[in-house]
Amino acid sequence: MPGTPLLVIAGAGSGKTNTLAHRVAHLIVNGADPRKILLMTFSRRAAAEMARRVERIARRVIGDSAGVMTDALWAGTFHGIGARLLRDYAREIGLDPAFTIHDREDSADLMNLMRHELGFSKTETRFPAKGTCLAIYSRCVNAELPIEDVLATSFPWCDVWAAELKQLFAVYVEAKQRQNVLDYDDLLLYWAQMVSDPGLAGEIGERFDHVLVDEYQDTNRFQASILLALKPGGRGLTVVGDDAQSIYSFRAATVRNILNFPGRFSPQAAIITLDRNYRSTQ
């Protein structure tokens, strides 16, 4: 059934991307409104490739109109879709819709500027570099953990700087707010906070009849909470992933999301396993 919460567990080479593309094309061919289909993956290139595959598949059935229909899809990364929705609802959450988005390099540069202003770049013992500072900050945000826990588990060589890093992060956040800037972590943080409001969550969730997510094993707690807020009963939700791998663990991804999916939407959830590797034959 199209509305059933669906988990597709697909190993390497089993065609999970093609499976997701066929599902989206099937929905469109069978009358689903492409403007109400949300397709998310982990890179802009992957999202663009997925949309191209959907168009190719749908074109075989419905002809040239497939291009127009697939152009109407909401296809992108979690961060890209988050940015688009945040602009739509900015005023309702007290955000200036003209916000600027900093990429990782911009964010590291701003972190470095704050590092210099606090005098941490001139310490007798070498203070963590800007990239390390940003990585620690990002892990704290995405894993929703205090800095002490993050340092102990992932950056033990930086634990002597816990107090200074806490001060640096506070100044960094103030600088972002002053400049009306969001970094990549903010796009998920603000989106998750936005849909924690039941009214907004319901309104945004109703914009999409179908939500499909690729590489679900690489989602973190924020991303899982966003999906749960949009589709609390799982209706129209399809996730595809490989429970044996997690590429983006440095972004606080947790494989628990894919392992807990059946129980979260029990007893409605359906599970399909793709275990044939087409890239590596016997």
C-alpha positions as CSV (number, residue, x, y, z in Angstrom):
1,M,0.0,0.0,0.0
2,P,1.4,3.5,-0.9
3,G,0.6,5.0,2.5
4,T,2.2,2.2,4.6
5,P,5.5,3.1,6.4
6,L,8.1,1.2,4.5
7,L,11.7,0.3,5.3
8,V,13.8,-1.0,2.5
9,I,17.0,-2.6,3.8
10,A,19.4,-2.8,0.9
11,G,23.0,-4.0,0.9
12,A,25.9,-2.7,-1.3
13,G,25.2,-3.1,-5.0
14,S,21.6,-4.2,-4.5
15,G,20.2,-1.2,-6.4
16,K,18.7,0.8,-3.5
17,T,18.9,4.1,-5.4
18,N,17.2,2.6,-8.4
19,T,14.5,1.1,-6.1
20,L,13.7,4.5,-4.6
21,A,13.6,6.2,-8.0
22,H,11.2,3.5,-9.2
23,R,9.0,4.0,-6.2
24,V,8.8,7.8,-6.8
25,A,8.1,7.2,-10.5
26,H,5.4,4.6,-9.6
27,L,3.7,7.2,-7.3
28,I,3.7,9.8,-10.1
29,V,2.5,7.4,-12.8
30,N,-0.3,6.4,-10.5
31,G,-1.6,9.9,-9.9
32,A,0.3,11.2,-6.9
33,D,0.8,14.9,-7.0
34,P,4.6,15.4,-7.5
35,R,4.4,18.8,-5.7
36,K,3.5,16.8,-2.6
37,I,6.4,14.3,-2.8
38,L,9.5,15.0,-0.7
39,L,12.7,13.1,-1.7
40,M,15.8,13.5,0.5
41,T,19.3,12.2,0.2
42,F,22.7,13.2,1.4
43,S,24.3,15.2,-1.4
44,R,23.0,17.6,-4.1
45,R,24.5,15.4,-6.8
46,A,22.7,12.3,-5.5
47,A,19.4,14.2,-5.3
48,A,19.8,15.5,-8.9
49,E,20.7,12.0,-10.2
50,M,17.7,10.5,-8.4
51,A,15.4,13.1,-10.0
52,R,16.9,12.3,-13.4
53,R,16.2,8.6,-12.9
54,V,12.7,9.2,-11.8
55,E,12.1,11.2,-15.0
56,R,13.6,8.5,-17.2
57,I,11.4,5.8,-15.6
58,A,8.2,7.9,-15.7
59,R,8.8,9.0,-19.3
60,R,8.5,5.4,-20.5
61,V,4.9,5.4,-19.2
62,I,3.5,8.9,-19.4
63,G,5.8,10.4,-22.1
64,D,7.2,14.0,-22.3
65,S,5.0,15.3,-19.5
66,A,7.3,13.3,-17.1
67,G,9.8,16.1,-17.2
68,V,7.4,18.8,-16.0
69,M,6.1,16.5,-13.3
70,T,9.5,15.5,-11.9
71,D,10.6,19.2,-11.9
72,A,7.8,19.8,-9.4
73,L,9.3,17.2,-6.9
74,W,10.8,18.5,-3.7
75,A,14.2,16.8,-4.1
76,G,17.3,17.7,-2.2
77,T,19.4,17.2,0.8
78,F,18.1,17.5,4.4
79,H,19.9,20.8,4.7
80,G,18.7,22.1,1.3
81,I,15.0,21.2,2.1
82,G,15.4,22.6,5.6
83,A,16.7,26.0,4.2
84,R,13.7,26.2,1.8
85,L,11.2,25.5,4.5
86,L,12.9,27.9,7.0
87,R,12.6,30.7,4.4
88,D,8.8,29.9,4.1
89,Y,8.2,29.9,7.8
90,A,10.9,32.2,9.1
91,R,8.7,34.9,10.4
92,E,6.6,32.4,12.3
93,I,9.6,31.3,14.3
94,G,11.2,34.7,14.8
95,L,13.8,34.4,12.1
96,D,14.7,37.0,9.4
97,P,13.8,35.3,6.1
98,A,16.8,37.1,4.5
99,F,19.2,35.0,6.5
100,T,22.6,34.0,4.9
101,I,23.8,30.4,4.9
102,H,27.4,29.7,5.7
103,D,29.0,26.6,4.2
104,R,31.6,24.7,6.2
105,E,34.5,26.9,5.1
106,D,32.7,30.1,5.9
107,S,31.7,28.7,9.3
108,A,35.3,27.6,10.1
109,D,36.5,31.1,9.1
110,L,33.9,32.8,11.5
111,M,34.9,30.3,14.2
112,N,38.6,31.3,13.6
113,L,37.8,35.0,13.8
114,M,36.1,34.5,17.2
115,R,39.0,32.3,18.2
116,H,41.4,35.2,17.5
117,E,39.2,37.8,19.2
118,L,39.2,35.7,22.4
119,G,43.0,35.4,22.2
120,F,42.9,31.6,22.0
121,S,45.1,31.6,18.9
122,K,48.0,32.9,21.0
123,T,47.9,30.3,23.9
124,E,51.1,28.8,25.1
125,T,49.8,25.3,24.5
126,R,48.4,25.0,21.0
127,F,44.6,25.6,21.0
128,P,42.5,23.3,18.6
129,A,42.5,24.5,15.0
130,K,39.4,26.1,13.5
131,G,38.4,22.9,11.7
132,T,38.6,20.9,14.9
133,C,36.6,23.6,16.8
134,L,33.9,23.5,14.2
135,A,33.8,19.7,14.3
136,I,33.4,19.6,18.0
137,Y,30.7,22.3,17.9
138,S,28.9,20.4,15.1
139,R,29.0,17.1,17.1
140,C,27.6,18.9,20.2
141,V,24.7,20.3,18.1
142,N,23.8,17.2,16.1
143,A,24.2,14.6,18.9
144,E,22.5,16.9,21.4
145,L,25.3,16.2,23.9
146,P,27.2,18.5,26.3
147,I,30.7,19.4,25.3
148,E,32.3,17.3,28.0
149,D,30.7,14.2,26.7
150,V,31.7,15.0,23.1
151,L,35.3,15.7,24.1
152,A,35.5,12.5,26.2
153,T,34.2,10.2,23.4
154,S,35.4,11.8,20.2
155,F,38.1,14.5,20.9
156,P,39.9,13.4,24.1
157,W,43.1,15.3,23.1
158,C,41.0,18.6,23.4
159,D,39.5,17.9,26.8
160,V,41.8,20.3,28.6
161,W,40.2,23.1,26.6
162,A,36.5,22.4,27.6
163,A,35.9,25.7,29.3
164,E,37.5,27.8,26.6
165,L,35.7,25.9,23.8
166,K,32.4,26.5,25.7
167,Q,33.2,30.2,25.7
168,L,34.2,30.1,22.0
169,F,31.0,28.4,21.0
170,A,28.8,31.0,22.9
171,V,30.6,33.8,21.1
172,Y,30.3,32.0,17.8
173,V,26.5,31.7,18.2
174,E,26.2,35.3,19.2
175,A,28.2,36.3,16.0
176,K,25.9,34.3,13.8
177,Q,22.8,35.8,15.3
178,R,24.2,39.3,15.0
179,Q,25.1,38.7,11.3
180,N,21.8,36.9,10.6
181,V,23.7,33.8,9.5
182,L,22.8,30.2,9.7
183,D,25.4,27.4,9.4
184,Y,24.7,23.9,8.1
185,D,24.0,22.7,11.7
186,D,21.5,25.5,12.2
187,L,19.5,24.3,9.2
188,L,18.7,21.1,10.9
189,L,18.5,22.6,14.4
190,Y,16.0,25.3,13.4
191,W,14.0,22.8,11.3
192,A,13.8,20.4,14.2
193,Q,12.8,23.1,16.6
194,M,10.2,24.4,14.1
195,V,8.4,21.1,13.8
196,S,8.5,20.6,17.6
197,D,5.5,23.0,17.5
198,P,2.6,20.6,16.8
199,G,0.7,23.2,14.7
200,L,3.7,23.9,12.4
201,A,4.6,20.2,12.2
202,G,1.0,19.4,11.1
203,E,1.0,22.2,8.6
204,I,4.3,21.3,7.0
205,G,3.5,17.5,7.2
206,E,0.3,18.1,5.2
207,R,2.4,19.7,2.4
208,F,3.7,16.2,1.6
209,D,1.7,13.1,0.9
210,H,4.9,11.1,0.5
211,V,8.3,11.5,2.2
212,L,11.2,9.3,0.9
213,V,14.7,9.2,2.3
214,D,17.8,7.6,0.9
215,E,20.8,6.4,3.0
216,Y,18.6,6.3,6.1
217,Q,21.4,4.7,8.1
218,D,23.3,8.0,7.9
219,T,20.6,10.1,9.6
220,N,21.1,11.6,13.0
221,R,18.7,12.2,15.9
222,F,17.6,15.6,14.5
223,Q,16.8,14.2,11.1
224,A,14.9,11.3,12.6
225,S,12.9,13.6,14.9
226,I,12.1,15.8,11.9
227,L,10.7,12.8,9.9
228,L,8.7,11.7,13.0
229,A,7.2,15.1,13.4
230,L,6.2,15.4,9.7
231,K,4.8,11.8,9.6
232,P,4.0,10.8,13.2
233,G,2.1,7.7,12.1
234,G,4.5,6.9,9.3
235,R,1.9,7.2,6.6
236,G,3.6,7.9,3.3
237,L,7.1,7.5,4.7
238,T,9.6,5.4,2.9
239,V,13.2,5.0,4.0
240,V,16.0,3.1,2.3
241,G,19.3,2.2,3.8
242,D,21.9,-0.4,4.7
243,D,22.0,-1.3,8.4
244,A,25.6,-2.7,7.9
245,Q,27.2,0.7,7.1
246,S,27.1,4.3,8.3
247,I,29.3,6.7,6.4
248,Y,28.5,9.9,8.2
249,S,29.1,8.9,11.8
250,F,31.2,12.1,12.2
251,R,27.9,14.0,11.8
252,A,26.5,12.1,14.7
253,A,24.6,9.7,12.5
254,T,23.1,6.8,14.4
255,V,22.3,3.4,12.9
256,R,19.7,3.1,15.7
257,N,17.3,5.1,13.5
258,I,17.1,2.3,10.9
259,L,17.1,-0.4,13.5
260,N,14.3,1.2,15.5
261,F,12.1,2.0,12.4
262,P,10.0,-1.2,12.5
263,G,9.2,-0.9,16.2
264,R,8.4,2.8,15.9
265,F,5.7,2.3,13.3
266,S,4.6,-1.2,14.4
267,P,2.4,-2.9,13.4
268,Q,1.8,-1.0,10.2
269,A,5.5,-0.9,9.1
270,A,6.5,-3.1,6.1
271,I,10.1,-4.2,5.6
272,I,11.6,-5.3,2.3
273,T,15.2,-6.7,2.1
274,L,17.3,-6.4,-1.1
275,D,20.2,-8.8,-0.7
276,R,21.4,-9.5,-4.2
277,N,24.6,-7.6,-5.1
278,Y,24.4,-6.7,-8.8
279,R,27.9,-5.1,-8.8
280,S,29.7,-8.2,-7.6
281,T,28.6,-11.5,-9.0
282,Q,29.9,-14.9,-7.9
